[in-house]
């Protein structure tokens, strides 16, 4: 058995303390492929590649069993808030 989405979530929560985290098992239940959306203050001042490296480092043990990890979003709380507000205004018009 591979990694569970709960294990992935737990590792990210303990190491990156996200204010928003969504983990989706895209492998059909075998735990080999995940898509994540993560919002963390630790991403502040970091470029996208550095943010992805932080996520991969946080999942170092889990990555030994994960074949594919898709980081859909890795943003700061300020960027997340701005994104949500722009989505609201777009749907209101």
N, C-alpha and C positions, 0 to 999 in steps of 0.2 A: 504494500500500500504506500502511496506517495504522501505528500504533505497535504494537510487539510487547510481550508481557507481560514479556519480559526487559528491555526499555527502561524500562518503568514501574518494575519492581523495582529496577533499577540506579539510577535517579534517586532513588527513595525511600531506598535504602540509603545512598547518598552524602550525602544531605542530612539524614535523620532518624535514621540509625544504629539501625534497629529490632532488637530482640532476637527478634522473630517477625514474619514478613511472609508473607502469602499473597496472590498476585495471580491472579485468574481472568479469562480473556478470555471475556466473555459475549456477544461479537458473532458467534460462529461462525467466528472466524479472520480477520476483516477488520481487527481492531485499533481498532474505534471505540467499544467499550464494555467496561468492566472493573469487577470487584467486588474490593475489597481488605479485608484484615484486617491491621491494623498495631499493633504494641506498641512504644512508644518512651518512653524516660525524658524526652524533650523535651516530652511531654504533661503532665508533673507540674505541678499547680497551674493547669492551663488547663481552661476549660469546653469542652464538646463543639464549639461553633461555632468556637472558637479552634483546636482540634485539626484540624478539617476545613479551616480556612484554611491551616494549616501544610502539610497534605497537598497541597492545591491549589497552594500556592506552590512546593512541591518539584517539582510536575509542570507548572510554568508552560509550558515549551516543548512538552511532550507534549500538554497540554490543547488546543493549537491544532488537533490532529487527532483528539482523543477527543470523542465526542459525548455519552457517558454515563459517569459515574464513580459507583459505589455504594460508599460507605465503610461496610462492615458493622460494623467495630469499629475504634476508635481509642482505645486504652487504655494506661495505664502498666503497667510490669512487675508492680507490686504488685496492680493490679486484675486483670491477666491470671492471676496465680497464684491469687488468690482465686476467680476464675471457674472455673479448672480444678479446684480443690479442691472447690467446691460441686457441680460436675458429677460428680466421683468419688463424693462422699457420696450424691448423689441416685441414682446407678446402683447403689450398694452396698445401698441399702435396698429 
